Amino acid sequence: MTRPVRPDKSVALFVLGCAKNQVEADGLAALLTERGWSLTPDLSRSRSAVVHSCGFLKQGRHEALSVVKDIRRKRPDLPIVLTGCAATFYLSDPPASVDGLLATGELHRLPDLLERVSAGHPDVPGADRPAGGYHHGSVRPLFPGQQSAYLRLSEGCSHRCSFCLIPALRGPHRSRPSAEILEEGRSLVDRGIKELVLIGQDTTAYGKDRRESGALERLIRTLSSWEGLAWLRLMYAYPSEVSDELLDLLAGSPKLCRYLDMPLQHISDEILKDMGRPGGEKATLRLIEKMLKKVPGLSLRTTFIVGFPGETENDFQRILNVVSSGCFEHVGIFAYSAEPGTVAFRREGRIPSRLVRERMTRLVEAQSRVIDRCQTGRIGRLLDVLVEKRAGDVSARAAHQAPDVDGGVRMKTFPQNPGIYNVRVTGYRGPVLESTGNLDPQSWRQAV
């Protein structure tokens, strides 16, 4: 039962980082509401603040501390709690600017911690705390007009990539029970969600920690059978774990978008070996060829790290060749970040930042040409688009565009009601498609 809200139990929640952080923040918001706290976007009226942030890259940690500093400047006496990966990273050296830290494995303690720090009792011990632990609150909050939601399958990661802190911050891979996932997903769909985006540090590892063969594919089949759900989307697939059964589902399931996010990080055999990632260039190219052959119309997303220690021009050229080939419609490009505590941090052969920036520019230019080819091929076609309304703003995306990262669809006139509609593409500007969007209302086809 939700407790009544007291005037002194208002909290401003700041969410930074990736989609997995947003899902955690939704759970925290549900938990706080259940315990009688009220969330407010108005910092001037709040009695406390929570910053839930990424921490496995220094840029994310710096962003978290920058937000904390800004809050402290505006409200010098306001109790501030830092949670998530950034808090876990700083356990051994707590920032003086925060009153409380919660590691990723103890987010369920947030209401009690807020009670203490609001009463003037800081809690920033430097001892180890448990890692990992997604908290599923009773009812995740949805904004009016929301049509898409992330659904988290697992916590942590058991891969040991030499550049990555995530296993240290979140612990080994642990799959959520399927019944719990389905309960949360059903609640979201019953409240109007039309798209579920499946996420985890490695979604293709789902169930393997419990030795459940085919668990991900069974979960997708169950979700695909639900009335009211229009789209399923799969993010963060590990290349060596993409199964033929999963490709069959991508090709044959009408609700599973022909879209797959498969972070490669690199393509050079030597760099992949130094990164501690399995496979190599030939195996990766064979997999991509098989995927595109078995799943016609598949839109692939990947990410690459540029400037890993020891990366030669030839190593970089391997990435540039793959990007230029056009097999990936969406590409995230990141500069290598040397993180204390990782194996790669001790590696020699650091690449000068000027050279890293130059290589990233070449990749961006190559990918821009790929986007032009893909978007040109859509002009004149009819596409289903998902229309959402958020705080007065209206946005739309097609099935080949994941939320927040792949652009969208600009419509001349948006429909009054959110949902899935059919529009004709008339042009594009980069990753954003232009469409008619002003069809006579009778000609709009609401898919669900």
N, C-alpha and C positions, 0 to 999 in steps of 0.2 A: 504494500500500500504506500502511495506517495505521501510523504509528510507535508503538512502545511508550511508554506514559505514564511520565514521571518524576515523583517526588514534588513537585518544584519547578515543575511545569507545570500548576498548577490555576488556573482563572480563573472569576470570577463575572461573568456576562453579564446586564446590565440593559437591558431593551428598553422604550422609550417611544415614544409616537406612534401612527401609523396602521398599517393592515394591511400597507402596502408596507414599512414598517420591520420588521414581524414576519417577512416573507418574506426580507428581507435578513439579518435576524438568524439565521434558519434556515440560510441559506447560510454565514454566518460560523461558526456552530456546527459545521456539517459540515466546513468547511475547517480549523478548529482541531483537531477530533477526528482528521482525516486527518493532521495534522502532529504528533500526539502529545500534544496538550493535553487535559486533562479539565475538563469544565464542572461547577461545583458551585453549588448554591443557598445554600450555607453560607459567608457572607462571612468568618466567623471562621477558616475553614480554607483560604481561597484565598490564592494568592501574587500575584495581580494582579486587576484589575477592568476591565471594558469597559462603557462606557455608550453605547448606540446610540440616538440620539435625533433627534426632529424639530427643525427649526430655522427653518421659514419663518414662524412666528408667535412673537412675544416670549414668550407664555405657555409654548410648548414649550421655548424656550431657557432660560427661568427654571427650568422643571421639571428640565431636564438638569443645570443648575448646582446646583440644590437637592439632587439625588441625589448628585452629586459631593461636595458639602459634607457630606452625611450619611455617605458612605463615609469621607471624610477624618476626620470626627469619631470614627468607630468604629475605623478602622484608619489612624492618622496616617502610617505609613510605607509603606502599600500603593501600588504603582505603579498609576496610573489612566490609561486611554486613553479619549478621547472620539472617537466615530466618527459618521458619517452627516451629515445636513443641519446639525445644530448645530455640528459640527466645521468644516464648510465655511464657515459664517457667521463663526466666530471665528478663521479663519486669519490675518487681518490684526491681530488683537488677542487673542492666546491667553490664556485664563484661567490665572492662576498656580497654580490648584489641580489642574491636570492635568499628567501627565508626557508625554503623547503625543496628537497629533491626526491623524486620518485622514479626508481628504475623501471625498466620495461616489464619486469615480472611482478610488480606490486601496485599496478594502477588501480586495483580495487580498493586500495587504502586512501585514495584521494579525498573522499569526504571527511574522514577522520583527521587527515593531515591538515586540511583546510581549517577545521575546527581549532586545531592546536595553534597554527601559525596566526590565525585571526585573533586568538587570545593572547598573542605576544610570546609564543613559545617556538622559536625556530627549530627546524629539524633538518640539519645538513651534515649528518655523520659521514665520516670518510671510510666506512667499512664497506665490504662487498655486499651487494644486494642481488637478489635473483634476477636473471635475465629472461626475457620473453614473457608471453602471457597476455594474449588478446582478451580483453574483457567484453563480453557480450551483454550489454545492458538489457533491461526488460523491453523497452520499445525505443528503437532508434528514431531520432527526430528527423522529419522531412520538411522541406520548405514547400509552401503552396506552389503547385505547378510542377513539382519535381517529377521527372519521368525515368531517371536513371539512378542506379545506386550500386556501389561496390559491395561485393560479398566475399568476405575473407575465408579462404579454405584452410589456412595453416599459419603457423608461427615459426619463426626461426629459419635457419638454413644449415644443412650439414655439408655443403660444399666448402672447400678450403682454398678459395681463390686467394692468391698471394697479395692482392691489392685491397682486400675487403675486410672491414671490421664487423660486418653484420653478425657472423656467428658469435663473436665475443660480446656484442651488445644485446643480442636477442636469443642466444642459445641455439641448440641443434634444431633441426626440422621436427615439428610436431603437428600432425594433422588434427584438425578439429573433428569431432564425431559427426558423421553424416547427418544424424538426426538433428543435431544442433544447427548445422548449416541449413538444412531444409526448413526447420522451424523459423529461423531468421529470414530466409528467403521468402517463405510463404507469407510472413507478416508484411514484408515489403511489397509483394505483388498484390496482396489483398488491399493495401492502402494506395494502390494506383501506379506502382512502379512498372514500367514497360520494358526496361532493359536492366539486366543484372550483369555486372562486370566482375568476373571471377579473378581474384588476385591472391597473391601469397609471394613469399620470397622466391619460391619455385613451385608453380602450380602443378607442373607435371610430376612432381614428387608426391603428390597427394596420395595418402594411404600406404605408401611404401614403407614408412616407419613402422606400420602395423602389419606389414607383409600381406597387404590386401591388393592382389593383382587386379588391375583394371578398375580401381576405385574411382578415378577421375572420370573415366568414360561412363560408368554407371551413374555417377552423380549428374553428369550432363544429360543423359537420357531421361532421368527423372525430372529434372528441371524443364527439359524441353517438352514434357508432356502436360505442363500446366496451362490451363486456360488463363487468359489475361496477360500472360507474358509473351512479348513479341520477339525480343532479341536477347541472346546470350553472347557474351564476349569473353575471350580467354586472353589473359595477360601473363607475362613473365614465365614463358615456357623455356625450359632448359634444353638446348639443342640435342644433346645425347639422349634425352628422355622422350622425345616426340615419337609416339607409336603409330603404327599403321592403322590401328583401330581409331585413334584420335583423328587421323587424316580422313578416314572414312566418314566420321561424324561431321567433320568440317565440310566434306563434299556433299553429304546426304541429309543432314539435319536442317530443316527450313528455318529453325529458330537460332541455331548457332551461326553467328555472323562468319562469313568467309574472310576472317581476319585473324591474324595470329601475331602476338608480340613475342619475339624470340631473341633476347639479347645475346649477341655473339661476343662482344667486347673487342675481339680482334680476329684476324684471319690467317696471319702468318704462323707457320708451324712453330718457329722458335719462340715467338712472343707468347703464343698460347701455352707452350710448355712452361715458360717462365711464370706465366700467370697461374699455373696449376689447374688449367682447364683441359678436359679430355678432347680427343679428336684432333683434327687438323684441317688444313685447307681443302684437301681432296674430299675428305669425308663430309665436310660442311657443304661444299658445292654439290656433291651428290645428293645430300639431303634436300637442299633447296630445289634442285631440279626435280626430285621426286615429288616434293610438296606442290610445286606449281603444275606438275603434270596431273597429279591425282585430284587436285582441287582447283578446277578452272575458276578464274576470277578472284583467286585468293590475294588479299592485300596483306603484305608482310611489313612488320615494323621490327627494327632492331636498334641496338645502340653499339657504338664503338668508342673505345678509349684511345686517345691519341697522345703519344709522347711517353709511353711506358718505358722505363729505363732500358737502354740498349736498343731501342727501336731505330732501325736503319731506314734509309730512304727506300730500299727495296721492301722492307717490312711494311712501311706505310703504303707503298704502291700496291701491295696486295689488297689492302682495304679500298683504295681508290678504284681499283679495277672492278671490285664487286659492286661498289656503289654505282659506278658509271654504267654497269651492265643493266641496271634498272630492275633487278629482281626485288629490291626493297622499295616500296613506295614511301615509307616513313622511316627516317633515320634520326636518332638522337646522337649527337656528337659531343663528347666530353673530354676535357684535358685531364691527363693523369694527375691525381692528387696523392702526394706522398703522406700517408697516414701513420703516425706513431703506433706501434703495436702490430703492424702487418709485416709479413715476411719481406714484401717488396720494398719496404721503407729502408732496409739495409743494403739494397742493391746499388751497385755502382752504375755509371753510365746514364746519369740524369740528362735529359734533353733540354737544351736552352729554351726558355719560355718563348722567345721570339720565333724559333723554329716550330714550336708546337702551334703557335697562333697561325703561322703561315700554312702549316699542313691542314689545320682545321678550316681555314678559309677555302683551300682547294677542295676539301670534301663538301663544304656547304655549296660551293658553286656547282660541283658535279651533281649533287642531289637536287639542286634547283632545276637543272635540266631534266632530270627524271620526273620531277613533279609536273613540269610543263607538258611532257609527253603524256603522262597519265591523265591530267586534267583536260587536255585537248581532246582526248579520246572520249570524254564524257559529254562534251557539248552536244546538245540535241537529244540526249537520252532522258528517260523518265527514271527518277530515283525515289525510293521511300526515304523520308527524313523524319527524325525524331525531334519534335518541337517541345522545348521546355520554357517555363517562365520562372525567373529567379529575381525576387526583389524588384519587380517592375521591368527587368530586362528580359528579352525574348531571344533564345538561341535555337539553332537547329543543326543537326549533324546527320550525315548519311551512315550507312552500315560500315563503310570502309574507314570511318573516322572515330577513334576512341575519344572519350571525354578528356578535355584539358590539354591534349598533346598533338592532335592531328588536324587542326583547323576546323572548319564548319561549312555551313551553307547559308549564304545571305539571301533572304527572300524579300521581294519588293513589298509584299503585304503578308503579314503573319496571320494565321487563323486565330480566332478568339480563344479556342480551347486547346490545351496542350494535348499531344498525342503523336501518332505516326501518320504522315500524310505523303501524298505523291506529287512531285513537282518535276518540271522540265528544266534541265540545265541549259543556261544561255551563255555562260562564260565563266571566268575565274580570275582571281588575283592571288597568286601563290597557292597556298593550301586551302584557300577559301573559295568555294564554288559560288557562282551567281546563278540564280534561278528565277523563273517567272514569279512564282509565289503569289500571283494575283489572279489565278484561275477563278472562274465562276465557282461559288461555293458548291454547286451541285456536282462539279467535276473533281472535287477533292475526294480522294479515296482514303478514308481512315482505316488503317490496316487492322486495328484491334479495337 
